[in-house]
């Protein structure tokens, strides 16, 4: 028992120590010597922190804008992806092929998608949300399709032996079965949504959001502030991921496997 | 055992081969190395804005000075300041307020020549909007700018008129102006303004009579734009000092020729590779000549009064959001900004 708590504690302590070591080495310019860069080009953590604290009033509103784009796009894209998966389930003959075609969307890089959406939608926030939605569609549809179709052996036969129609099979078997898969899709999409939102801000005509901040600060040589924005982006990415993992834990708690 | 010996022999042979290749490579490189390499990083794509350097190169003025000059255009991703700071370029072309904000961050840059004597930045609007001066800009007017260090004059104008300094991010076309997404668009006299008023291919053909113009020079917020800068670390080497003087001498000659015949200069720029039409290059060359103003002052003149105004305006209006950098910016003097030592040497030795 004692050894179990010990190893559990180490599981927390070791990563924290590793993180602290990186920050300490960074602060003492170990990476600067290793990569031969100047402090100007890679600001020290203490400096980034002080600039971050000085500018919370600017970074937080930008973070809210980015978060809104990411979450809204994530919800819209995931919903569309889920709908596509349902359609593909009901029409299995061409549904799976359709999904494969849809996955081709995943091959379009965000840097290409973003300028295209800017032309399609005159409102910058709609264009950004559209980019995130498209990026989030595929992972959800593929995962949800698997969840709706990778059923336990004989469970479909059992339902058939009860003479249940497509509706009850869907509601009582397929949908509950898909829950963990849906969360996997959302977890993948959290990362994609943040990337999509930040990159589309690089191309957007709206001069706001964390992505715009990062681009503008880095290209005018304001590296400490640029890094402060990067930390803001990482923080909300982690926050979003933690929220999803928490919900996933709640939703799949009763499952034994 | 035998395998190990074979490996050893192979390693020695390989080492000898590399050593040999290294020597012969050096020898081969040494033969034509009479020209000294030098790289200039432009602020933007190859266009008549930088015609002086292209003309100096095409006419062999750099070669006459014993230089082999590489002209690196900028596509908006790597700024000239970053090129000079990472030593991928020796000399950079940038705007003075941008240079000042870099100096405030602690970069050891120094200006060595001022190519443009006036501000070329305009804010333009459709005639119907009725905005022909800074005082007529309203809180609801959508003002566009490219950002990335090009926004300081616009911010100064807005603040001077008691307006918020928020601007709409403008891309590098004038579509947003044409569609009406931007009421008051940033435009360089020599580039975007031409693309709006002129009638040649690729331009919108509005005609000058249908466009209102706000001129930064007339509004009293003019900051000096295209200038040449280097890093002090690079200058610490006397060899680089000598190279800089040679470069300036040849470049001033190139600018003089370019201004004397702007159409010929546009042709030379076209040959260097261009994303825009010859007509537009010619328009640009003629407009750029007005900014270089070769009839009024010697080309490259570092005008103390104009640079002092730029420094004052930058101190007053540039937001750096970083207390250390802000303090440093406020402490900057003209002596920190520029030196006319090399320009004087280049002119004297003519």
Interface residues (C-beta under 8 A of the other chain):
Chain A: X38 X40 X41 X47 X51 X54 X55 X58 X122 X203 X204 X205 X206 X207 X212 X215 X216 X219 X220 X221 X222 X223 X224 X225
Chain B: X79 X81 X82 X85 X86 X98 X101 X102 X105 X106 X107 X147 X148 X149 X166 X167 X168 X169 X170 X171 X176 X179 X181 X320 X321 X322 X323 X324 X325
